[in-house]
Amino acid sequence: MLSFNAIRILVLTGISFFGALAITPVITQLLHRLKAGKQIRNSSDAPIFFNLHHKKEGTPTMGGIIIWVTVLGLSLIFFLLNVFFDGFWKYLNFANRAETYLPMIAMLIAALIGLIDDMLGILKIGPKGGGISIKHKLVLYAIIGVLGAFWFYVKLGWTILYVPFVGNVSINGWYIPLFIFIMVATAFSANETDGLDGLLGGVSLFSFASLAVVAFAMQHYDLAVFSSAIVGALLAFLWFNIYPARFFMGDTGSMALGITMGIIALLTNTALFLPFFAPILVIESLSVIVQLTSKKLFKRKIFISTPIHHHFEAKGWPETRITMRFWIITAISNGVGLVLFFLSRMVTPQ
């Protein structure tokens, strides 16, 4: 059974990779036809960002469509083939009500909201012509969190949080604010991290790979396949998104990845391992929070520019150096996180 599901994971990862590669030319041509070029605003609020990135203006955005269309498309195709033809197709079908329906729905909702935001930005609608404001994005993240929390707490009866090396701890109604916080944090952090060519795609790849390992170890095999399909799509996306990027991910990709990452962590009850599985997302969002707090309270900046990858850019680091070093940090942190996950399972009851 283990070897069979391991093969399923490898096969679906490969199918997702080649499927994403196949649709990339179509999506790229569509983005060019829509004139979906990234707008780099010359704002007095972010002159450093403009100076660093104005040369990228016009590069197509919304490339994250490739990721979620591939994953959700494959899930729908194999589900329908299994329904109408049965037999072999059941091995490729990873649509499972208990394991993958919720993250799939969350991915789709988040992707569509992000897509609307990207379109508003392209049309220069919204605050300073930049689409949905940060404040309103946070509200949307919270709404998704509330809906998810209702489903987990009321429908599924989830009240347990797994604490590493301690075990399952009942937190009762506190599960709701915890769920909302994780949804908001992962979505916001993913959005903040998506600022350099290949950065969010690369660090997310490690995160979803680790979550696939976790799901596999917990015998949530369809969830592991779903996570692996995301890995395959991310690999294909990165083929074109590494510096110099042919297109940007956009909010439609970053929001979908962030929300889905949080949902999978909650489904596997490994929310407290997220700082290990997504360390760069944590660092990026913390740099923004620290910067805003310092400016508000002390009227001075700690970083030259935030999120922190812009700070290193402003210090003269090449974009590729920042991206690769953040990938390395993520790889090491995920390795440590997986070791701690398996050690914790060995010493605490499941």
Backbone torsions as a table, in degrees:
resi	resn	phi	psi	omega
1	MET	NA	-43.3	-179.7
2	LEU	-63.7	-47.5	-178.5
3	SER	-65.5	-36.2	179.1
4	PHE	-62.9	-46.5	-179.4
5	ASN	-70.8	-29.1	174.5
6	ALA	-64.6	-39.8	177.4
7	ILE	-65.5	-41.0	176.6
8	ARG	-56.0	-44.3	-179.1
9	ILE	-61.9	-46.8	-179.7
10	LEU	-63.5	-43.1	-178.7
11	VAL	-64.8	-46.8	-178.5
12	LEU	-68.5	-32.5	175.3
13	THR	-62.9	-43.9	178.7
14	GLY	-65.3	-43.5	179.3
15	ILE	-62.4	-42.4	179.4
16	SER	-63.3	-41.8	179.7
17	PHE	-61.0	-52.2	-177.2
18	PHE	-71.1	-31.8	176.1
19	GLY	-64.7	-43.0	178.3
20	ALA	-65.8	-39.7	176.2
21	LEU	-60.8	-38.5	-176.6
22	ALA	-67.8	-37.3	-177.1
23	ILE	-87.8	-10.7	-177.8
24	THR	-57.8	-46.6	178.3
25	PRO	-59.7	-36.1	179.9
26	VAL	-67.0	-46.6	-179.7
27	ILE	-64.9	-41.4	-179.6
28	THR	-62.1	-44.6	178.5
29	GLN	-63.0	-39.0	178.9
30	LEU	-63.8	-43.0	180.0
31	LEU	-63.2	-38.9	177.8
32	HIS	-67.1	-39.7	179.2
33	ARG	-65.3	-36.6	179.1
34	LEU	-77.9	-6.3	-175.6
35	LYS	54.3	46.3	-176.1
36	ALA	-84.6	54.8	-179.2
37	GLY	-81.4	144.7	178.7
38	LYS	-67.3	133.4	176.9
39	GLN	-96.5	121.8	176.1
40	ILE	-103.4	103.8	-173.7
41	ARG	-75.8	132.4	175.8
42	ASN	-86.0	76.9	-173.5
43	SER	-101.1	143.4	176.7
44	SER	-68.4	-17.9	178.9
45	ASP	-77.0	-22.6	-176.9
46	ALA	-141.6	59.6	-178.6
47	PRO	-66.0	-32.3	-179.8
48	ILE	-65.9	-44.3	178.7
49	PHE	-60.3	-43.5	-179.1
50	PHE	-62.6	-43.7	-179.3
51	ASN	-64.4	-32.9	-178.3
52	LEU	-79.2	-28.9	-169.0
53	HIS	-124.0	2.9	-176.3
54	HIS	-61.2	-26.8	-179.8
55	LYS	-68.7	-15.5	-179.3
56	LYS	-89.7	-3.0	-177.9
57	GLU	-59.1	137.0	-179.9
58	GLY	96.7	-14.5	175.6
59	THR	-65.1	131.3	-177.6
60	PRO	-56.9	138.3	174.7
61	THR	-108.9	-173.9	-177.7
62	MET	69.3	19.0	177.6
63	GLY	-64.8	-16.7	177.5
64	GLY	-61.9	-15.3	175.0
65	ILE	-54.0	-37.0	-178.7
66	ILE	-56.6	-39.5	-175.6
67	ILE	-69.9	-56.7	-173.7
68	TRP	-76.1	-29.4	175.5
69	VAL	-65.7	-40.2	178.6
70	THR	-62.7	-52.1	-175.3
71	VAL	-65.3	-50.6	-178.6
72	LEU	-69.9	-34.0	177.4
73	GLY	-63.9	-45.0	178.3
74	LEU	-63.7	-40.9	179.9
75	SER	-62.3	-39.9	179.4
76	LEU	-69.9	-43.7	-179.0
77	ILE	-60.7	-49.4	-177.2
78	PHE	-71.2	-29.9	175.7
79	PHE	-64.6	-47.4	-179.6
80	LEU	-66.6	-40.8	177.5
81	LEU	-61.7	-37.3	178.7
82	ASN	-68.3	-37.4	-180.0
83	VAL	-67.5	-43.7	-172.7
84	PHE	-91.4	-24.6	-175.2
85	PHE	-121.0	-21.8	177.7
86	ASP	55.1	-154.8	178.2
87	GLY	62.9	-125.7	-173.2
88	PHE	-57.1	-34.7	-171.8
89	TRP	-66.2	-20.2	-179.9
90	LYS	-64.8	-22.9	-180.0
91	TYR	-75.9	-24.7	179.4
92	LEU	-95.1	-16.8	-179.8
93	ASN	-73.1	125.1	178.2
94	PHE	-122.3	15.3	174.1
95	ALA	-79.6	112.3	-173.9
96	ASN	-134.8	120.8	-175.5
97	ARG	-56.4	-40.2	-176.1
98	ALA	-76.5	-25.5	-171.9
99	GLU	-115.4	-40.5	-168.7
100	THR	-118.8	-13.1	179.9
101	TYR	-57.9	-46.8	-176.2
102	LEU	-63.6	-50.8	178.3
103	PRO	-64.2	-31.2	177.3
104	MET	-66.3	-45.7	179.2
105	ILE	-63.5	-42.8	179.2
106	ALA	-62.7	-41.8	178.2
107	MET	-60.5	-45.2	-178.3
108	LEU	-64.5	-46.8	-179.3
109	ILE	-61.3	-47.7	-179.1
110	ALA	-63.6	-40.2	-179.8
111	ALA	-63.5	-40.8	-179.1
112	LEU	-69.4	-38.4	176.0
113	ILE	-64.1	-43.9	177.7
114	GLY	-62.8	-36.7	178.9
115	LEU	-63.7	-42.2	177.0
116	ILE	-61.8	-42.9	178.6
117	ASP	-61.7	-43.3	179.0
118	ASP	-62.5	-43.1	-179.8
119	MET	-63.7	-40.2	178.1
120	LEU	-63.2	-38.6	178.2
121	GLY	-65.5	-40.9	179.0
122	ILE	-63.8	-38.3	-179.8
123	LEU	-84.2	1.6	179.5
124	LYS	59.1	41.9	177.2
125	ILE	-106.9	139.1	-179.9
126	GLY	112.9	-178.5	-179.8
127	PRO	-54.9	119.7	-179.2
128	LYS	56.7	26.1	177.8
129	GLY	69.1	24.4	-174.6
130	GLY	-112.0	22.3	179.6
131	GLY	81.3	-152.5	-177.4
132	ILE	-68.4	135.7	-179.7
133	SER	-70.7	160.0	178.6
134	ILE	-57.8	-41.3	-179.1
135	LYS	-60.2	-45.4	-179.5
136	HIS	-71.5	-32.0	175.3
137	LYS	-62.3	-43.5	179.5
138	LEU	-61.0	-37.6	177.6
139	VAL	-63.9	-43.5	179.1
140	LEU	-64.2	-41.5	176.6
141	TYR	-59.2	-42.4	-178.1
142	ALA	-65.5	-38.6	178.7
143	ILE	-62.0	-44.9	176.3
144	ILE	-60.1	-40.9	178.7
145	GLY	-62.9	-41.2	179.3
146	VAL	-64.1	-44.7	179.0
147	LEU	-62.3	-43.8	178.5
148	GLY	-65.8	-40.8	180.0
149	ALA	-63.5	-40.2	177.6
150	PHE	-59.9	-43.9	-178.3
151	TRP	-66.1	-45.7	-178.5
152	PHE	-66.4	-47.3	-171.6
153	TYR	-80.0	-46.7	-175.1
154	VAL	-84.4	-49.6	-175.4
155	LYS	-77.3	-43.7	-175.9
156	LEU	-96.4	-14.2	178.0
157	GLY	71.6	30.1	-179.4
158	TRP	-77.9	124.1	175.7
159	THR	-137.6	7.5	-172.2
160	ILE	-106.8	134.6	173.5
161	LEU	-118.2	127.4	177.7
162	TYR	-83.7	119.9	178.4
163	VAL	-103.1	119.8	-177.6
164	PRO	-52.8	133.5	177.8
165	PHE	65.6	8.4	175.0
166	VAL	-118.2	-45.9	-179.7
167	GLY	117.0	-165.7	-179.5
168	ASN	-75.6	130.4	-179.9
169	VAL	-122.1	127.5	178.8
170	SER	-78.5	123.0	179.3
171	ILE	-115.7	3.5	175.1
172	ASN	49.1	-126.9	-175.5
173	GLY	-66.6	-17.4	178.1
174	TRP	-66.8	-11.1	178.1
175	TYR	-64.0	-32.0	-177.7
176	ILE	-64.8	-54.2	177.7
177	PRO	-64.0	-31.6	176.7
178	LEU	-62.6	-45.4	179.9
179	PHE	-60.6	-48.2	-178.6
180	ILE	-61.2	-42.7	179.5
181	PHE	-60.1	-44.5	-178.1
182	ILE	-66.0	-40.0	178.2
183	MET	-62.6	-47.1	-180.0
184	VAL	-64.9	-43.7	-176.1
185	ALA	-65.2	-45.1	-177.6
186	THR	-69.4	-40.3	179.5
187	ALA	-66.5	-46.6	-179.8
188	PHE	-63.3	-44.7	-177.3
189	SER	-65.8	-39.4	177.7
190	ALA	-64.0	-40.6	179.1
191	ASN	-63.8	-40.0	179.5
192	GLU	-70.2	-32.9	-177.5
193	THR	-73.9	-26.3	-177.0
194	ASP	-76.9	75.4	-177.4
195	GLY	-134.8	-9.8	178.2
196	LEU	-129.2	154.6	179.9
197	ASP	-59.0	121.3	175.4
198	GLY	78.8	-0.1	-173.8
199	LEU	-71.0	-60.7	-178.1
200	LEU	-65.0	-40.1	179.0
201	GLY	-58.4	-42.6	-178.0
202	GLY	-69.7	-47.5	-178.0
203	VAL	-69.9	-32.8	178.1
204	SER	-67.7	-34.2	179.2
205	LEU	-57.7	-46.0	178.2
206	PHE	-64.5	-40.4	-177.9
207	SER	-63.3	-47.6	-178.7
208	PHE	-70.9	-30.4	175.0
209	ALA	-63.2	-43.6	178.4
210	SER	-65.3	-41.2	178.6
211	LEU	-65.3	-32.1	175.5
212	ALA	-65.4	-42.2	177.4
213	VAL	-62.2	-43.9	179.5
214	VAL	-61.4	-48.4	-179.9
215	ALA	-61.6	-40.2	178.9
216	PHE	-62.9	-44.5	-179.6
217	ALA	-63.5	-29.8	-179.9
218	MET	-90.8	6.7	178.5
219	GLN	65.0	25.7	170.4
220	HIS	-92.9	74.8	-167.4
221	TYR	-68.3	-38.8	178.9
222	ASP	-67.8	-36.1	176.2
223	LEU	-66.2	-37.1	176.7
224	ALA	-64.9	-40.5	177.9
225	VAL	-65.4	-42.6	177.8
226	PHE	-58.5	-46.5	178.4
227	SER	-62.7	-39.1	179.5
228	SER	-68.5	-34.1	175.9
229	ALA	-63.3	-36.6	175.8
230	ILE	-64.8	-40.6	177.8
231	VAL	-59.8	-45.9	179.3
232	GLY	-60.3	-44.4	179.3
233	ALA	-65.7	-37.3	178.1
234	LEU	-65.6	-38.0	177.5
235	LEU	-60.9	-43.8	178.5
236	ALA	-66.9	-40.7	178.4
237	PHE	-60.7	-43.9	-178.9
238	LEU	-65.4	-26.5	178.1
239	TRP	-54.6	-34.0	-177.9
240	PHE	-107.0	-14.6	-173.5
241	ASN	-95.8	-14.0	176.9
242	ILE	-66.1	157.7	-173.6
243	TYR	-60.4	134.1	-9.1
244	PRO	-81.3	129.3	-172.4
245	ALA	-66.8	137.0	174.2
246	ARG	-75.2	-29.7	177.0
247	PHE	-154.7	163.0	177.7
248	PHE	-100.2	159.9	-178.8
249	MET	-70.1	-46.5	-177.7
250	GLY	78.3	170.1	180.0
251	ASP	-65.1	-28.5	179.4
252	THR	-62.5	-27.7	176.1
253	GLY	-90.2	-47.2	-175.4
254	SER	-65.2	-41.6	180.0
255	MET	-66.8	-40.8	179.1
256	ALA	-63.0	-44.3	-179.3
257	LEU	-66.5	-44.1	-178.1
258	GLY	-63.0	-49.9	-179.8
259	ILE	-62.3	-43.9	-178.6
260	THR	-65.0	-39.8	177.8
261	MET	-59.4	-45.0	179.2
262	GLY	-64.5	-42.1	-180.0
263	ILE	-62.1	-44.4	-179.3
264	ILE	-65.0	-40.1	177.9
265	ALA	-61.8	-38.2	179.2
266	LEU	-73.1	-38.0	178.4
267	LEU	-64.1	-33.7	178.5
268	THR	-92.6	1.4	179.7
269	ASN	56.8	41.3	179.2
270	THR	-122.5	32.9	-177.8
271	ALA	-58.5	-35.0	-177.8
272	LEU	-76.1	-7.0	174.4
273	PHE	-92.7	-6.8	-177.6
274	LEU	-57.2	-37.1	176.7
275	PRO	-59.3	-26.2	175.6
276	PHE	-83.1	-37.8	-177.9
277	PHE	-79.0	-23.0	-179.4
278	ALA	-137.6	58.4	-174.2
279	PRO	-64.9	-37.2	-178.2
280	ILE	-67.4	-37.4	177.1
281	LEU	-60.7	-40.0	178.3
282	VAL	-65.6	-46.4	-178.5
283	ILE	-63.6	-42.6	-179.0
284	GLU	-61.7	-48.6	-177.7
285	SER	-69.1	-37.6	177.3
286	LEU	-62.6	-38.0	179.6
287	SER	-62.6	-37.6	178.2
288	VAL	-67.8	-45.2	-179.3
289	ILE	-63.2	-44.8	179.3
290	VAL	-63.0	-42.7	-179.8
291	GLN	-62.0	-47.6	-179.1
292	LEU	-65.0	-40.0	179.1
293	THR	-64.4	-43.8	179.7
294	SER	-64.1	-42.0	179.4
295	LYS	-65.7	-35.9	-178.8
296	LYS	-73.1	-43.4	-173.8
297	LEU	-89.5	-38.3	-172.7
298	PHE	-115.0	-0.4	177.7
299	LYS	59.2	30.7	176.8
300	ARG	-147.0	157.5	-179.1
301	LYS	-96.3	146.6	174.4
302	ILE	-92.3	-40.8	179.2
303	PHE	-106.5	154.0	177.5
304	ILE	-62.5	-42.2	178.2
305	SER	-156.0	150.4	177.2
306	THR	-128.2	157.8	0.1
307	PRO	-57.4	167.0	-166.2
308	ILE	-62.1	-23.2	177.5
309	HIS	-64.6	-29.0	176.3
310	HIS	-72.0	-29.1	175.9
311	HIS	-61.8	-46.0	179.6
312	PHE	-69.0	-34.8	174.5
313	GLU	-60.2	-45.1	-178.2
314	ALA	-65.3	-25.6	177.8
315	LYS	-81.1	-3.6	175.7
316	GLY	103.4	5.0	178.3
317	TRP	-70.8	134.8	173.5
318	PRO	-63.1	147.0	-178.4
319	GLU	-56.5	-40.9	-178.9
320	THR	-65.6	-34.4	179.4
321	ARG	-65.6	-43.3	179.5
322	ILE	-62.1	-48.5	-177.9
323	THR	-60.1	-48.7	-177.6
324	MET	-65.1	-39.8	179.3
325	ARG	-68.0	-35.7	176.7
326	PHE	-68.8	-35.1	174.5
327	TRP	-62.4	-43.8	-178.7
328	ILE	-62.7	-44.9	177.8
329	ILE	-58.5	-43.1	-179.7
330	THR	-64.2	-42.7	-179.6
331	ALA	-62.2	-45.3	179.6
332	ILE	-64.1	-45.8	-178.5
333	SER	-63.1	-39.6	178.1
334	ASN	-66.4	-37.3	175.9
335	GLY	-60.8	-45.6	177.8
336	VAL	-62.9	-42.8	-179.7
337	GLY	-61.1	-41.7	179.5
338	LEU	-68.0	-39.3	176.8
339	VAL	-60.6	-46.3	179.5
340	LEU	-64.3	-37.6	179.0
341	PHE	-60.9	-48.2	-178.2
342	PHE	-71.8	-36.3	175.6
343	LEU	-63.5	-42.0	179.8
344	SER	-63.2	-40.5	178.1
345	ARG	-65.2	-27.4	-179.8
346	MET	-74.3	-29.8	-172.8
347	VAL	-108.1	-6.9	179.9
348	THR	-125.1	147.7	179.3
349	PRO	-68.8	146.7	-180.0
350	GLN	-99.0	NA	NA
